[in-house]
Structure formats: C-alpha cells, structure tokens
Amino acid sequence: MMKTTLLAVILLCCSQLALAELNIQITQGVDNPIPIAVVPFAWEGTGVLSEDIAEVVSNDLQQVGEFLPLSRSNMLSLPKQESEVYFRDWRILAQDYLLVGTISRAPSSQLVQVQYEFFDVNRELKLAGEILTGSVAQVRDIAHEISNVVFEAVTGIRGAFTTQILYVVAENRAPGITQFRLEKSDYDGRRAQVLLESSEPIMSPSWSPDGRQVAYVSFETDLPRIYIQTIATGERRQITNYPNINSSPVWSPDGSKLAMVLSKDGSPDIYVQDLRTNVLTRVTDHPAVETEPSWTNDGRSLVFMSDRTGQPQIYQIELGADSWDVERLTYDCFYCAKGKFLPDGVNLVHVRRQTRQSNTYSIAILNIETLRVITLTNTSLDESPSVAPNGSMIIYATKVNGRGVLDAVSIDGQVKFRLPSTTGDVREPAWSPFFN
C-alpha cells in the first residue's frame, strides 16, 4: 500500500508501460521543404556495408520535416566527387542542394574512410567537405555526423542527429506482471540498448551534462530511490535512501549537483544534493506539493511545479533565497507543469491544461517576458517534454489509440514526427546533450 501511494504521488497520474521498437513517422512538415539530392555514395571497398550512408542522411533530413530528398530513380547521374558534378542537371531537377561521396575500405581492414562533398546547386558552390574515418560499426554514426553538417550549413542551427534519447518501456509478461526497462537509442529510435531491467517501476530518467551517466528513480527496493548509472560500464550507485518519496532527479548544468524531490520532512519539497560532498540542501519548504524541478541555464535557479495556490502552477526560485521567496511564472492556465527553459532562457516549455472544463493537456511555450503562449500540440494527453540540445525540437510522451508513443515537435509547431511503438506504451523521454 505504501509503495502504491508513493508511486501515485510522484507521477500525479500513473500509466502502464510496455516494451516496443521505435521508428520515426513524419506526421507534419513545413509547407515548402528544401529540395536536396543525396546521391548514393560510391563503394570502393570489399564486401557489403550494413548501412547505406546516403539513405541514412536522406532519412535524417526528411524526418525533421524541413527537407525533401530527391528519389534516386529521378537522378540523371550519380557523381561521386566534385569533378563529376554538372550543376545544370540538378537545376533541371529543381534541387537546391547536392551531397555526393565515396566510401572506401582496405582489404582485411575494419576501418572505413568516407569522403563527402556538399554543394549549393544554384550558386555552384561547395559548402562543406571532409574525410571521416571510423570502424565498420560506426558507419551509421558517420552518416549522422554528415547530416549534422548539412543541416547546419543550410539552417544555421547545429544538427542533433548524433544525439540520443532515454525512455522508459515495459513488457507485460502476464496478467498483473510487468517488466520495466530503461532504454536509450539514437534520436530516431534506432539501435536501442537496455540500460536497466526490473520487475519494479523505473521512472524520471535524466542525462548528465556530459552524456556519460544517467540518473533515474527505481522501485527495486520496494520504495522509490534515486540511482546514478555510468552508461559505458553499467556501474550503478544509489544516491538517496530517505524515507518516503525520493523522485525527479535532474542534473545541474555543470554536473556537480542533482535537484530532486524528497518528502522526508513532510510534504514533497525540492532539494539539491552536491554529488561531490553529498551535502543535501533544502530549497523549498511549503506544506503544498512541490515537484518536477528543472535548472535554469546558468545553474543559479530552479523551476518547479507547486499547487500552493490550489492548482498546479510553475514557479522559479533562486538558490540560496528564502524558501518562500519564489516567483510565479504561469497565471493564465488551470494546470501548468513540467516547466523547462529553452536554451535562450526566456521561453519556457511546459504542459498546459487551459481551463477546468478542458481535459486536454498540451505542450506549450511561454515567453516569460512578453507572456505570449504558443500551443504546439493538439493531442489530448501530452506530457514529459524534453528539449533537444540545439533547442529546435521538443520530444514528449502522448497517447494514440490508447497506447503511449513518443512525439516530437519543432519549437514553431511546424514540424512533427512520431516514434510509435509496435506494442504497448513508451513514456518519459529525455533528449541527450551534445556528445562533443
């Protein structure tokens, strides 16, 4: 009974989870996507590669909704280097950009060398080009890196194709028996890897700023406790063992602290634990429920949800300030929660239920200077937003046909894609930082 009560308080609304494979489906793109020709890379090695680099790049660019790759069957030629490119041919096909390349591998070697060149067709100008080297197992990573270069050259925004996501899934093994898993994958759901499997709930995954560790809550001891796990080795350590609720861990920007929710002193409040000294500092002290902390970009303040006015709203408190000296950020909604700032430090991503009569929970952005609100989603049960490290996309959990899936939306609401599950539900996504 105690475990059930604690789980309900932490989640505020609890969902069943199920293991599933994720694959991107584009649900909405820009009205006039950028035409681009990604020519199949010439293969000058022995054997067959497991990944088609040009196909991976095309999928990356198409999946973010801003590009329209040309079908290979419509290409007039298949150049592999600049000397073979005739820009007139690509202008006839109404292509704005062109990517060509070559892959080579020496006999008996596990290393591949990828040389690519990227062109502005209308200006007949080479925008980028380099030689990348990696193992056969890293071909997909090389393709994602090329996608990053192309995306930034065209949009001016750093690409996030080499990032990853965490999410919680579970497999219903039998009636009343669920196996929970913490998984990570590429941003597009590919190459999933199980980090932790348990017969008890796992929740609230959070990346360390360097991407080497994750923090999460596990009920493996029958009570919620916070753990940190090193991804490369699988080494784990338990961070908290306080009575009652231990939840919502989130790393400080410099990686030295964890903000969390504890109820060891009564009602749930926000605390910060120094990971070097283990010193625990109480940040809020209020009889209301205070939960869902997130850090401001400078690491000096925390944003959190509180129902101190009777309904969940988002507040901000500067570390070291009096626990009652908080600033309320949301006013014009019946329910506002899960607040997280975009990299600009001005726009606040959050979950919003506009009125008491409405049963719709949407992902929205609040500009805290102008108070303008942009609602980004139109599904009804959207939750757990997480921002891509380049600030261009937000991934979140929602329900479609009664099952949990992960959706992503651009910060202007124009581009949307879905990572649906083949079976069951997927919840609580967390987008990784850049890894370099």
KELO-918529 format. One line per 8 residues: number of its first residue (from 1); for each residue x, z, y of C-alpha. Coordinates in steps of 0.1 Angstrom, whole numbers, always signed. Layout:
BEGIN
NUM) X:Z:Y; ...;
This chain:
BEGIN
1) +0:+0:+0; +29:+9:+24; +46:-25:+18; +13:-44:+23; +7:-26:+56; +42:-32:+69; +41:-69:+60; +8:-74:+78;
9) +21:-57:+110; +53:-78:+110; +35:-111:+106; +4:-102:+126; -12:-129:+104; +2:-134:+69; +5:-167:+50; +12:-176:+14;
17) +43:-198:+9; +52:-225:-17; +84:-244:-26; +84:-280:-15; +106:-310:-8; +106:-321:+28; +107:-357:+41; +101:-369:+76;
25) +70:-388:+85; +67:-402:+121; +33:-392:+135; +38:-403:+171; +64:-422:+190; +69:-435:+226; +48:-465:+237; +78:-488:+241;
33) +105:-478:+217; +140:-492:+223; +148:-522:+201; +181:-518:+182; +197:-538:+154; +217:-517:+129; +234:-543:+107; +242:-533:+71;
41) +278:-520:+71; +302:-543:+51; +315:-526:+20; +352:-532:+12; +358:-507:-15; +353:-503:-52; +322:-490:-69; +289:-482:-52;
49) +283:-456:-25; +254:-432:-29; +243:-436:+7; +236:-467:+28; +251:-457:+62; +232:-483:+82; +199:-472:+66; +206:-435:+74;
57) +214:-444:+110; +182:-465:+113; +161:-438:+98; +176:-412:+122; +169:-433:+153; +135:-443:+142; +125:-407:+132; +130:-394:+167;
65) +104:-419:+179; +124:-435:+207; +140:-464:+188; +126:-493:+168; +153:-507:+144; +151:-543:+136; +142:-552:+100; +172:-566:+80;
73) +151:-595:+69; +148:-607:+105; +185:-606:+113; +201:-640:+120; +236:-629:+109; +254:-599:+95; +285:-593:+117; +308:-565:+107;
81) +331:-564:+138; +331:-575:+174; +348:-609:+168; +318:-619:+147; +291:-608:+172; +272:-636:+191; +251:-618:+217; +229:-648:+222;
89) +215:-644:+186; +205:-608:+193; +189:-616:+227; +168:-642:+209; +156:-614:+187; +149:-592:+218; +173:-565:+208; +188:-542:+234;
97) +215:-527:+213; +236:-536:+183; +255:-515:+158; +280:-530:+133; +306:-516:+109; +328:-516:+79; +333:-491:+51; +365:-492:+30;
105) +379:-471:+2; +412:-474:-15; +412:-477:-53; +411:-443:-71; +405:-425:-38; +377:-402:-29; +382:-409:+8; +362:-435:+27;
113) +370:-450:+61; +342:-460:+83; +348:-482:+114; +318:-489:+137; +312:-506:+170; +281:-501:+192; +271:-527:+218; +248:-532:+248;
121) +234:-567:+240; +222:-576:+275; +254:-566:+292; +276:-578:+263; +294:-546:+265; +309:-523:+238; +297:-488:+244; +314:-470:+216;
129) +335:-475:+185; +359:-454:+163; +371:-449:+128; +357:-419:+109; +372:-407:+76; +357:-384:+50; +351:-379:+13; +325:-399:-6;
137) +303:-368:-5; +304:-368:+33; +291:-404:+38; +257:-391:+49; +274:-367:+74; +294:-397:+88; +262:-416:+92; +245:-387:+111;
145) +276:-385:+134; +273:-422:+142; +236:-416:+150; +247:-389:+174; +270:-413:+193; +243:-440:+195; +216:-416:+207; +238:-400:+234;
153) +251:-434:+246; +216:-446:+252; +197:-415:+263; +225:-394:+278; +214:-365:+256; +236:-351:+229; +223:-361:+194; +212:-334:+170;
161) +213:-354:+138; +241:-334:+123; +222:-301:+127; +203:-283:+100; +171:-262:+97; +163:-230:+79; +128:-224:+65; +110:-201:+40;
169) +93:-215:+10; +78:-201:-22; +68:-213:-56; +35:-200:-72; +47:-193:-107; +15:-178:-120; -17:-162:-105; -5:-134:-83;
177) +32:-142:-88; +51:-160:-61; +88:-168:-60; +101:-168:-24; +131:-188:-12; +152:-191:+19; +164:-227:+22; +185:-248:+45;
185) +186:-286:+48; +196:-314:+71; +174:-317:+102; +153:-343:+82; +147:-321:+52; +173:-338:+30; +200:-321:+9; +181:-288:+7;
193) +200:-258:-5; +186:-224:-17; +204:-195:+1; +183:-167:-14; +155:-164:-40; +134:-134:-46; +101:-122:-61; +95:-103:-28;
201) +88:-119:+6; +116:-133:+28; +110:-139:+65; +123:-144:+100; +155:-164:+93; +179:-167:+123; +211:-186:+127; +243:-171:+141;
209) +256:-190:+171; +285:-205:+152; +262:-216:+123; +282:-198:+97; +258:-169:+90; +221:-163:+88; +201:-131:+94; +167:-125:+78;
217) +142:-99:+65; +138:-93:+28; +114:-70:+9; +136:-69:-22; +138:-31:-20; +100:-30:-16; +104:-23:+22; +114:-48:+49;
225) +151:-46:+56; +174:-69:+76; +203:-87:+60; +231:-110:+71; +244:-137:+47; +275:-159:+50; +264:-194:+41; +297:-207:+27;
233) +302:-178:+3; +268:-163:-2; +281:-129:+7; +254:-106:+19; +253:-72:+37; +223:-50:+46; +222:-43:+83; +193:-19:+86;
241) +177:+8:+64; +155:+26:+89; +120:+40:+79; +90:+17:+81; +93:-17:+99; +127:-35:+102; +120:-70:+113; +126:-101:+136;
249) +164:-102:+137; +178:-126:+163; +214:-131:+173; +228:-127:+208; +243:-158:+224; +278:-145:+218; +271:-135:+182; +281:-99:+187;
257) +246:-83:+185; +212:-85:+168; +180:-78:+186; +153:-66:+162; +120:-47:+158; +120:-12:+144; +93:+14:+141; +115:+43:+130;
265) +105:+63:+161; +68:+55:+161; +52:+22:+171; +72:-11:+168; +98:-14:+196; +127:-37:+205; +162:-25:+196; +197:-41:+198;
273) +224:-33:+172; +260:-40:+180; +274:-57:+149; +310:-46:+156; +303:-9:+162; +269:-5:+146; +257:+13:+177; +219:+9:+180;
281) +203:+8:+214; +165:+11:+221; +153:-15:+246; +116:-8:+248; +97:+25:+245; +60:+20:+246; +30:+30:+224; +19:-6:+222;
289) +33:-31:+196; +65:-47:+210; +78:-75:+188; +93:-111:+185; +124:-107:+206; +145:-136:+218; +175:-137:+241; +179:-154:+274;
297) +207:-179:+275; +230:-156:+294; +225:-128:+269; +215:-103:+296; +178:-101:+289; +153:-102:+261; +120:-119:+260; +94:-103:+237;
305) +57:-101:+229; +37:-69:+237; +0:-60:+235; +4:-33:+261; -24:-49:+282; -47:-51:+253; -39:-87:+242; -5:-102:+232;
313) +14:-115:+262; +51:-124:+268; +74:-101:+288; +111:-100:+298; +134:-70:+301; +169:-69:+314; +192:-50:+290; +201:-16:+304;
321) +170:-14:+325; +143:+13:+322; +122:+5:+292; +91:+5:+314; +107:-19:+339; +96:-52:+324; +84:-85:+339; +53:-101:+326;
329) +57:-138:+321; +23:-150:+309; -11:-144:+325; -34:-173:+320; -39:-171:+283; -59:-149:+259; -29:-148:+235; +7:-158:+242;
337) +35:-151:+218; +68:-163:+202; +84:-169:+236; +118:-187:+237; +136:-203:+266; +148:-239:+266; +185:-244:+274; +175:-248:+311;
345) +165:-211:+313; +133:-220:+332; +109:-235:+307; +95:-211:+281; +83:-224:+247; +56:-203:+232; +25:-201:+211; -7:-201:+231;
353) -44:-194:+224; -61:-202:+257; -93:-183:+255; -111:-156:+234; -136:-182:+223; -109:-207:+212; -94:-204:+177; -67:-230:+184;
361) -30:-218:+185; -8:-245:+201; +28:-249:+211; +32:-250:+249; +58:-249:+276; +55:-226:+306; +77:-233:+337; +82:-197:+350;
369) +90:-209:+385; +60:-233:+391; +37:-217:+364; +29:-251:+352; +18:-252:+315; +22:-282:+292; +4:-280:+259; +24:-301:+233;
377) +4:-298:+201; -32:-304:+192; -33:-289:+157; -50:-256:+153; -27:-231:+137; +8:-238:+152; +34:-210:+151; +71:-201:+148;
385) +85:-227:+173; +123:-232:+172; +142:-254:+197; +168:-280:+188; +202:-272:+203; +201:-302:+226; +167:-289:+240; +150:-322:+232;
393) +127:-312:+203; +108:-282:+190; +102:-276:+153; +73:-254:+143; +50:-245:+114; +14:-256:+112; -13:-263:+86; -25:-297:+75;
401) -53:-300:+49; -49:-263:+42; -12:-264:+35; +18:-254:+55; +41:-281:+68; +68:-283:+95; +61:-305:+125; +84:-314:+154;
409) +75:-324:+189; +96:-336:+219; +95:-314:+250; +75:-340:+268; +50:-342:+239; +55:-380:+234; +74:-379:+201; +62:-362:+170;
417) +73:-361:+134; +63:-342:+103; +82:-328:+73; +53:-323:+49; +56:-305:+16; +47:-322:-17; +31:-289:-29; +23:-255:-13;
425) +33:-242:+21; +65:-242:+42; +69:-217:+70; +92:-201:+97; +116:-229:+106; +148:-222:+125; +168:-250:+140; +206:-245:+138;
433) +231:-246:+167; +256:-274:+170; +283:-270:+144; +311:-283:+166;
